[in-house]
Amino acid sequence: MTSIGKLNINDLTPGAFWPYGWMLGKPMPDGNGVPLFSNPATDFWQEHLFNTGEGGDAELLWVNYRNRSPEFSNLEKHLLTQQAIVPLTGEVIQVVAQSAVDGSPDLDTLAAFRVLQGQGVCMAPGCWHTTRVAGAEVTCLMMTRCSTTADLIQHLTTSVRAAESAIVDIPVQRLQGLTARAEISE
Ligand SMILES: NC(=O)N[C@@H](O)C(=O)O
């Protein structure tokens, strides 16, 4: 009988997420040439230079995630563009894996991160991923590439093979402790 892989959920840190992309929502940098501004009313700074890949147009999507299952058996990647996810109404669990030399998910790099409101992730092109929520549906802001979205919609609604994304089955994995923080008794 095939054993189910167990995956712990990690807190999100820049270093821990570095193999997969970039953590968003880090503290305001202390300069060093990063474009930033601060006054008594506001702070703003450059958090990430988003890259859609050659010839791509950046696109903002509003995305609802509502899959609460602690188990997953497929992953998705985008070949050309980075993809950023910023949860707005709750936290999400972002599962990621690097691509192996042959482009398949390198399951030795499989990892899960709790992405809190006020945080976000930007995945590098080729980063395999899936998303879970611990409780109610969570609305997220997503930054991606127009053509990748159109290609993915076509693939998901017809039998046409995706050109800018890949979705593959993997052995079943189970997220450990998939509990919404709000449900954790103090
Ligand atoms: N819109 C879109 O690309 N969604 C997927 O990548 C996903 O992981 O939700």
The ligand as an ORCA input file, in Angstrom:
! r2SCAN-3c Opt
* xyz 0 1
  N      -5.037     31.823    -12.394
  C      -4.085     30.941    -12.129
  O      -3.099     30.901    -12.803
  N      -4.287     30.115    -11.066
  C      -3.394     29.038    -10.712
  O      -2.054     29.289    -11.018
  C      -3.460     28.795     -9.247
  O      -2.476     28.258     -8.697
  O      -4.461     29.149     -8.639
*
